[in-house]
């Protein structure tokens, strides 16, 4: 299951407020190869996995993709340019 840290959820909320052109826009986690991820703006579709923060939808992931994101976390890394969303796979626990 995909995990989103508290700080990442806060950053996603800010990103959504900056990028959304209308109230139906969402941030969507996408991948082309299953290893490299990007966050873009899109619309919610049936079957999507939804991440809410403070009663607001901050991230959506296609249901099929979400089912393959075991031990994957969306977090934040501090950079000289400011906070940056990062997506990483955690080591599996026995």
C-alpha positions as CSV (number, residue, x, y, z in Angstrom):
1,X,0.0,0.0,0.0
2,X,1.2,3.5,-0.8
3,X,2.1,5.6,2.2
4,X,2.2,9.4,2.3
5,X,4.0,11.1,5.2
6,X,2.3,14.0,7.0
7,X,4.9,16.5,5.6
8,X,4.4,15.2,2.1
9,X,0.6,15.5,2.4
10,X,1.1,19.2,3.5
11,X,3.4,19.8,0.5
12,X,0.9,18.1,-1.9
13,X,-1.8,20.3,-0.6
14,X,0.3,23.4,-1.4
15,X,1.2,22.0,-4.8
16,X,-2.4,21.4,-5.6
17,X,-3.4,24.9,-4.6
18,X,-0.7,26.3,-6.9
19,X,-1.3,24.1,-9.9
20,X,-5.1,23.4,-9.9
21,X,-7.0,25.4,-12.5
22,X,-10.4,24.3,-11.2
23,X,-11.9,22.6,-8.3
24,X,-12.0,19.2,-10.0
25,X,-8.3,19.1,-10.7
26,X,-6.2,16.6,-8.6
27,X,-2.5,15.8,-8.3
28,X,-2.0,12.4,-10.0
29,X,0.9,10.0,-9.4
30,X,1.9,8.5,-12.8
31,X,4.7,6.3,-14.1
32,X,5.7,5.1,-17.6
33,X,8.0,2.3,-16.5
34,X,7.0,1.4,-13.0
35,X,10.2,2.7,-11.5
36,X,10.2,6.5,-12.2
37,X,7.3,8.5,-10.9
38,X,6.0,12.0,-11.6
39,X,3.2,14.0,-10.2
40,X,1.0,15.9,-12.6
41,X,-2.5,17.5,-12.6
42,X,-5.4,15.3,-13.7
43,X,-9.0,14.4,-13.0
44,X,-10.2,11.7,-10.7
45,X,-11.4,8.5,-12.4
46,X,-13.4,5.5,-11.3
47,X,-11.2,3.0,-9.4
48,X,-8.5,5.6,-8.3
49,X,-6.9,5.3,-4.9
50,X,-7.4,8.6,-3.2
51,X,-5.1,10.2,-0.5
52,X,-6.9,12.8,1.6
53,X,-5.4,15.4,3.9
54,X,-7.4,17.8,6.0
55,X,-10.6,16.6,4.3
56,X,-9.1,17.5,0.9
57,X,-8.1,15.1,-1.9
58,X,-4.4,15.8,-2.4
59,X,-3.2,12.8,-4.5
60,X,-4.8,10.2,-6.7
61,X,-3.3,7.1,-8.1
62,X,-4.7,4.7,-10.6
63,X,-6.1,1.7,-8.7
64,X,-4.0,-0.8,-10.7
65,X,-0.8,1.1,-10.1
66,X,-1.7,1.6,-6.4
67,X,-2.0,-2.2,-6.0
68,X,1.6,-2.5,-7.1
69,X,3.0,0.1,-4.7
70,X,3.8,-2.0,-1.7
71,X,6.3,-0.5,0.6
72,X,6.3,2.8,-1.4
73,X,6.3,6.1,0.5
74,X,5.8,9.6,-0.7
75,X,8.0,11.9,1.4
76,X,9.7,15.2,1.4
77,X,13.4,16.0,0.9
78,X,14.8,19.4,1.8
79,X,16.8,21.0,-1.0
80,X,18.5,24.5,-1.4
81,X,15.5,25.4,-3.6
82,X,13.0,24.3,-1.0
83,X,11.1,21.1,-0.1
84,X,10.8,18.5,-2.9
85,X,8.4,15.6,-3.1
86,X,10.3,12.3,-3.3
87,X,9.0,8.8,-3.8
88,X,11.0,5.9,-2.5
89,X,10.6,2.2,-1.8
90,X,11.2,1.1,1.8
91,X,13.0,-2.1,2.7
92,X,10.5,-4.9,3.1
93,X,10.1,-6.1,6.7
94,X,10.1,-9.7,7.6
